[in-house]
Amino acid sequence: MDRWCDRLAFLLFAGLLVLVVWIFGDYGVTWDEPPHIVYGNLIGRYYQSGLQDLAALEFRTNYYYGGGYDAFAAAFRTIAMPMSGTRAVHLLGGLVGVLGVIGTWRLGRRFAGPFAGLVAALLLVCNPVYFGHMFNNPKDLPFAVGYVWALDALIAVIAALPRPRRAQWIAVALTFGAAMSVRIAGVLLLCYFGLVLALYAAHQGWMRRSLDAALAYLARLASRGLAVAAGAWALMLLTWPWAQYDPLRRPFVTLTH
């Protein structure tokens, strides 16, 4: 049963991928897409000019957002030439949407087995809001995809405590940073992460009836946790020129907006 569920899930992913390539050109332009395309180009100019072109730091209100997806989309448009910029972005959005379905399958499978993963992926594919926004929502859809992969990475670390593999810690940093690079609300992931480590240390201390044991676990996990948080923060800043000029304060200023 489990093997068949996984096979059906892979067939679903393959079919969805074919469908995306088939229909991505049928979608029109939303009001939000042109500014995001421009913002991605401005981030590219920021780096191409040796950090001298600062237009990305004051473009509309887009500078309040990390440019992770927009910068990646700008690079993808270059690779996809001579396809028009809008069509290339729609193709990229569809592919990212497929990645989100796979992430949902992984998370569901991790929680409750292959059947649950298959059902979760199928329900998401059949959700018209998700499916439609795959192609021309440059903010909410990429954030949702980054978030579900970040949750999957977080659950993997929780399951492996107290000694997750290095690759699992790295996966948490990369997925957290990717989500935050699209929208700063992803900082909640770091709050969940810190809470998990603190609760685990407290639980170990309670099991041993020892405060020293709890503090020892907390110290060991805190060093890894801070390294993960620093890596995720650095990845977020990489494509967010405005935040780079005050990296500890400006991301939280964005939260007030």
Buried (B, 14 or more C-beta within 10 A) or exposed (E): EEEEBBEBBEEBBEEBBEBBEEEBEEBEEBEBBEBBBBBBBBBBBBBEEEEEBBBBBEBEEBBBBBBBBBBBBBEBBEEBEEBEBBBBBBBBBBBBBBBBBBBBBBBBBBEEEBBBBBBBBBEBBEEEEBBEBBBBBBBBBBBBBBBBBBBBBBBBBBEEBEEBEEEBBBBBBBBBBBBBBBBBEBBEBBEBBBEBBBEBBBEBBEEEEEEEBBBBBBEBBBEBBEEBBEBBBEBBBBBBBBBBEEEEEBBEEBEEE
